[in-house]
Amino acid sequence: MHSRSAVILCIVGVLLVLGSGLATAQEPVNVSDGRLWGIGMQAGFPYGGLVSIRSWLSPKLGVDGILFLSGGVYDFGGTLTARGLYRVSDADSTDFYVALGGTLPMENRVLAVSWMGGIEFGFRRAPVLAWNIEFGVTYSADGQFNMAVGTGLHYYFPTRTAAPGEPAF
């Protein structure tokens, strides 16, 4: 009789602990909320990439500038890219966006227009960081179509003040 009471007491205790955990469970946090300005690295094919500055001007609209420099003093080259971003889907840790923009290679100065779809992944343990993967197409003014792929990692500057005892991200 004593062991049966102990088993019942353990089951009741486990149910109470589980029930209290469910009652105090927090709503999922959208890690992309409050992202305004970010700096990072964006690499892509066919036009390269290096330093990227990204800004979400509103929850749906953003801009992105990417600079890639190569060569030396006498054979300086690289690309300059400017894009507009539109966030199609905003989930808790993953966002889907489309990007439309232009790239100007410094060597041949033939403008290329690109249209890409991107997925930006946020990190719950490091919400100021975001990693993205992009796929799409480019068309250059000299008549070439190319497949375009890219990836990047951005650090978004914290935009809100933390409550006492809360991390500042």
N, C-alpha and C positions, 0 to 999 in steps of 0.2 A: 504494500500500500504506500509506503514511503517513496519508492522509486517512481510510481505512477504519478504522485503529486509533484515530484521534482520535474518530470517530463512535461506535465501540463503547465507548470509554472514557467519553465523554459520557453515553451511554445508561446504562451501569453506574453512573455517578455520580448521575444523576437518580434511578434506581431505589433506590440506597442512601439518598439524601436523603428520598425519599418513604417508604421503608420505615421509616426512623428516626423520621419525623414521625408515622407511624401507630402505631408502638410506644410513643411517649411522649404520644399524644393523651390528654387528660384526660377523665374522665367529665363529662357535662353537670351543671351546678350548678343546683339548684332555688333560684331567687332569693327565694322566699317562705319558705324555711326560717329559723326564728329570729325571724320578725316577731311582736312582742308588742303594742306600743303605737304608734299613729300619730295624727297630727293633720293635718288638711287642709281642703279645701273640697269640699263635696258639693252639687251643684245638682240640682234635680228639678222635675218637673211632675206634679201640679198644685199642690204645696204649697211650692215653693221650697226653699231650703236655703242654707247659708253655711258655718258652722264645723262641722267634723265631727271627732269623736274616735272612733277605732276601735281595738278590742283583740281580738286572737286569743288567747283563753284557753287553747286547745289547738290541735293541728293541724287539728281539724275544727270547733270551736265558737268563735264570736266574738260580740261586741256592738258596737253602733254608736249613737252619739248625735249628732243633728244639730240645730243651733240656727240659726234665721233670725229676725232682728229687723228691723223696719221702722217707719216713721213718726217722729214727734217726741214731745215731752213730753206734748202733749195728745191725740194719737191714736196711741198706742203699739200696735204689733201684731207679728205674726210667727208662727212655728210652733216647736214642740218635738217632735222625733221620737226614739223609742227603738226599736231593732230587735235581734233576735237573728239571727245569721248561722250558716249551716251550709255548710262547704266540701264540695262534692260531688266535685270533681275537683281534684287538685293536680299539675299538670304543671310542667316546668322553668321556664317564664316566663309561663304563663297558668293561672289558677285559675278554676273555675266554682263559684259559691255561690248559695244561696237565702237570702232575707232575709224575715223576718216581723216586723211591728211595728206600732206605732201612732203617729199624728201628732195633735197637739192644736193646732189654730189658736187663737191668743190672742184673735182678734176675736170669733168666734161660739162658740167652745168646743164644737164638735161633733167628737167623736172620729172619726178615720178609721183603718181597719185596712188595711194594705197587704201584699201578697205579691209578691215580685219575684225574678227570676233575674238574676244579675250575673256579669260576666266581669271579672276583675282581671288586668291586664297588668303584669308586672314588667320592669325594664330591667337587662340584664346590666352595662352600664357605669355604672349608678346604681341599685344594688340596694335602696337605702333609699327609693326612690320607687315608687309604684304608681298606675296609672290604671285606673279602672273605668267600665263602662257597665252600666246596669241597665234592665230592662223588666219590666212587670208590671201589676197592677190594684190599685185601692183601692176600698174600700166605706166610706162614711161613715154615721154613725148616723142621719142624716136621709134615708137611702135612696138615695143617689147612688152609682152605679158610675162609675169613671173609669179610663182607661188611665193608667199611670204610667211615666215614663221618667226617667232620671237619669244623671249622670256625676260623677266626682270624681277628685281627685288628692290622694294622701296621702303624707306623709313619715313613715316608720317609724323610730323611734329605734333606733340600733344596740344589739344585746343581747349581743354577744360581744366578747371581746378579740382583737385581731389578733395573729398570729404576727409575729416580727421580719421586716420587709421586706414585709409584706402590708398592703393597705389596711384601714382599720378599719370596713368595712361588712360 
